[in-house]
Amino acid sequence: AGGRAVLRVIDNEQLQANCARVGQHLVARLQQLAQKHSIIGDVRGQGLMLGVEFVKDKATKEPASKEVVEVMERMKDMGVLMGKGGIYGNVFRIKPPMCFNIADADFLVDVMDRAITDGL
C-alpha cells in the first residue's frame, strides 16, 4: 500500500516529467559552466542523476581530486551539500529529490560557479 501511494504521488505530481525538464535545464547550465571553467572536464548523466568531473587539464583528463574537496567545502558554506565519487574522487554526484525545481538547479549552479571562481 505504501509503495502504491508513492507511485500515485509520482504520477499525480508528474515528477518524472519534472526530472526530465529540470535535468535538461541543469545539464545546459552545467555545460555553460564547463565552458567558463577549465577545471570542469565533463558533465554527464540523465535526468537529475548527473556527474560533474573535475580535471586539472581537459586534454589529459588528469583528475582534480583536491580541488573537488575545496569546492565542496565552499559550496557547503554557501548552503549546498554535494557528494563526490569516481575512482579518483574527482566527480561531483548530483542526485537531488524528484521535487527539485528550476530555481533549485539555478541556485546549485550559481553556488558552484561562485565556489570555483572564489577559490581556484
MOWORA-V17715 format. One record per residue. N is the residue number from 0. OMEGA is omega in whole degrees, -180 to 180 (999 if undefined). Layout:
# MOWORA-V17715
n=N omega=OMEGA
n=N omega=OMEGA
This chain:
# MOWORA-V17715
n=0 omega=180
n=1 omega=179
n=2 omega=179
n=3 omega=178
n=4 omega=178
n=5 omega=180
n=6 omega=177
n=7 omega=178
n=8 omega=179
n=9 omega=-180
n=10 omega=-176
n=11 omega=-179
n=12 omega=177
n=13 omega=-176
n=14 omega=177
n=15 omega=178
n=16 omega=177
n=17 omega=179
n=18 omega=179
n=19 omega=-178
n=20 omega=-178
n=21 omega=178
n=22 omega=178
n=23 omega=179
n=24 omega=-178
n=25 omega=178
n=26 omega=180
n=27 omega=179
n=28 omega=179
n=29 omega=177
n=30 omega=174
n=31 omega=179
n=32 omega=178
n=33 omega=176
n=34 omega=-178
n=35 omega=-175
n=36 omega=-177
n=37 omega=180
n=38 omega=178
n=39 omega=-176
n=40 omega=-177
n=41 omega=171
n=42 omega=-176
n=43 omega=178
n=44 omega=-178
n=45 omega=-179
n=46 omega=179
n=47 omega=176
n=48 omega=-172
n=49 omega=173
n=50 omega=176
n=51 omega=-176
n=52 omega=177
n=53 omega=-180
n=54 omega=177
n=55 omega=-178
n=56 omega=-178
n=57 omega=-179
n=58 omega=-177
n=59 omega=-178
n=60 omega=177
n=61 omega=-176
n=62 omega=177
n=63 omega=-175
n=64 omega=-179
n=65 omega=-179
n=66 omega=178
n=67 omega=180
n=68 omega=180
n=69 omega=-180
n=70 omega=180
n=71 omega=179
n=72 omega=178
n=73 omega=178
n=74 omega=178
n=75 omega=179
n=76 omega=179
n=77 omega=173
n=78 omega=180
n=79 omega=177
n=80 omega=-179
n=81 omega=172
n=82 omega=177
n=83 omega=-179
n=84 omega=-176
n=85 omega=-179
n=86 omega=-177
n=87 omega=-180
n=88 omega=-177
n=89 omega=-179
n=90 omega=172
n=91 omega=175
n=92 omega=178
n=93 omega=179
n=94 omega=-179
n=95 omega=177
n=96 omega=-176
n=97 omega=180
n=98 omega=177
n=99 omega=-176
n=100 omega=-177
n=101 omega=180
n=102 omega=177
n=103 omega=180
n=104 omega=179
n=105 omega=178
n=106 omega=179
n=107 omega=-177
n=108 omega=179
n=109 omega=178
n=110 omega=178
n=111 omega=178
n=112 omega=-179
n=113 omega=180
n=114 omega=178
n=115 omega=-177
n=116 omega=-176
n=117 omega=-172
n=118 omega=-175
n=119 omega=999
